[in-house]
């Protein structure tokens, strides 16, 4: 049986949450998805981004779709 998600009640300052939101957005914008693990990480980051934005009461605009691996990167990854 799956464990329920634990909800933490630790309070973070608004500045800390804003910084986390910025860092998540930077990571998402720079990601290239190479495999399923990367896709899972991108999904998790997107969900965290939405959750933090909701806590802050700000709206977030969609980030451009996560870039698939470029042909050149694919060749380097295989080597």
DRENGU-919453 format. One record per atom (N, C-alpha, C): residue in three letters; x, y, z. Coordinates in pm, whole numbers, plus 50000, padded with zeros to 5 digits. Layout:
ALAXYZ ...
% end
This chain:
UNK500844988350000 UNK500005000050000 UNK500895012450000 UNK500555022149915 UNK501365034249902 UNK501215043050026 UNK502305049250062 UNK502275058350176 UNK501655071650133 UNK500835077550217 UNK500295090650183 UNK501385101250188 UNK501235111750108 UNK502215122450111 UNK502165129450245 UNK503315132250299 UNK503395139050427 UNK503355154150401 UNK502535161050474 UNK502425175450461 UNK503255181750571 UNK504205189950530 UNK505065196850625 UNK504445210250660 UNK504515213950784 UNK503945226650827 UNK504995237050856 UNK506245234350819 UNK507305243950840 UNK507025256350758 UNK507175267850820 UNK506915280350750 UNK508195285550688 UNK508085289350562 UNK509195295750492 UNK508795310250466 UNK509775318950466 UNK509475332950439 UNK509075334650293 UNK508415345650266 UNK508005348550128 UNK509235349950039 UNK510295355850092 UNK511525357250014 UNK512115343649978 UNK512085334350073 UNK512615320950047 UNK511785313849940 UNK510465315049949 UNK509595308749849 UNK509785314949710 UNK509955328049707 UNK510185334849579 UNK511495330249518 UNK512515328749600 UNK513815323949551 UNK513695309649499 UNK512985301049571 UNK512785287349524 UNK512035287149392 UNK511015295549379 UNK510255296349255 UNK511155300549139 UNK511995310449162 UNK512945314949058 UNK513895303749018 UNK514425296649116 UNK515365285749087 UNK514705274549007 UNK513475271249042 UNK512745260848969 UNK512525265148825 UNK512155277748805 UNK511915282648669 UNK513195282548586 UNK514305286348647 UNK515585285948577 UNK515935271748536 UNK515765262348628 UNK516055248248600 UNK515175243048487 UNK513875245948493 UNK512955241148390 UNK513305246848252 UNK513675259548248 UNK513985265848120 UNK515285260648059 UNK516165255448141 UNK517445250848089 UNK517505235748066 UNK516445228648102 UNK516445214048092 UNK516325209047950 UNK516985198247924 UNK516765190247805 UNK516425176247853 UNK515365170847800 UNK514915157647844 UNK515635146947763 UNK516395138647832 UNK517135127847767 UNK516435114447782 UNK515715112747893 UNK515095099747919 UNK513895101548011 UNK513315090448051 UNK512125090848137 UNK512405097348271 UNK513585094948323 UNK513955100748452 UNK513945116048443 UNK514485121448334 UNK514465135948314 UNK513025141048301 UNK512185133548232 UNK510785137448215 UNK510085137648351 UNK510375127848435 UNK509785127548570 UNK510245139448653 UNK511545142648642 UNK512085154048716 UNK511415167048669 UNK511235168448538 UNK510585180448485 UNK509155181548534 UNK508455170348538 UNK507065170348586 UNK507025174148734 UNK507935168448812 UNK507995171448955 UNK508295186248979 UNK509225191748903 UNK509565205848916 UNK508385214648878 UNK507665210948773 UNK506495218648731 UNK505415218648839 UNK505215207148901 UNK504225206149009 UNK504655214549130 UNK505945214149163 UNK506445222149275 UNK506295237049244 UNK506555240749121 UNK506405254649077 UNK504975259349098 UNK504025251249054 UNK502615254949069 UNK502225255949217 UNK502725246649298 UNK502395246649441 UNK502955259049511 UNK504195262349482 UNK504795274149544 UNK504105286849497 UNK503765287549370 UNK503055299249318 UNK501705300749387 UNK501015289649411 UNK499725290149480 UNK499895295149623 UNK500935290649690 UNK501195295249827 UNK501455310249829 UNK502215315049728 UNK502525329349720 UNK501355337549669 UNK500385330849608 UNK499245337949553 UNK499555345249424 UNK500505339849348 UNK500855345849219 UNK500465336349107 UNK500225342048992 UNK499935333448878 UNK501235331248801 UNK501365319548745 UNK502555316348667 UNK502135314048522 UNK502965318848433 UNK502695316648292 UNK503355303748251 UNK502775296848156 UNK503375284248113 UNK504795286548059 UNK505665277448093 UNK507025277648039 UNK506975270047908 UNK507775274347814 UNK507825267447685 UNK508035252547709 UNK507475244247623 UNK507635229847644 UNK509105226147663 UNK509305216247745 UNK510655211747774 UNK511295206647646 UNK512505211347623 UNK513175208147498 UNK513575193547492 UNK513205186947383 UNK513705173247368 UNK515185173847334 UNK515825162747345 UNK517235162047318 UNK517505165747172 UNK518445174747151 UNK518815178547016 UNK519565167046949 UNK519615167446817 UNK520315156946744 UNK521785156146783 UNK522415167846794 UNK523835168146832 UNK524035162446973 UNK523165166247064 UNK523275161247202 UNK523035146247205 UNK522125141447118 UNK521825127147113 UNK523075119347069 UNK523775124946970 UNK524995118446923 UNK526055118047033 UNK526205129047106 UNK527195129647214 UNK526825120247327 UNK525515119147354 UNK525055110547462 UNK525325095847432 UNK525225092147305 UNK525465078147265 UNK526945074547272 UNK527805084247251 UNK529245081447244 UNK529835077947376 
% end
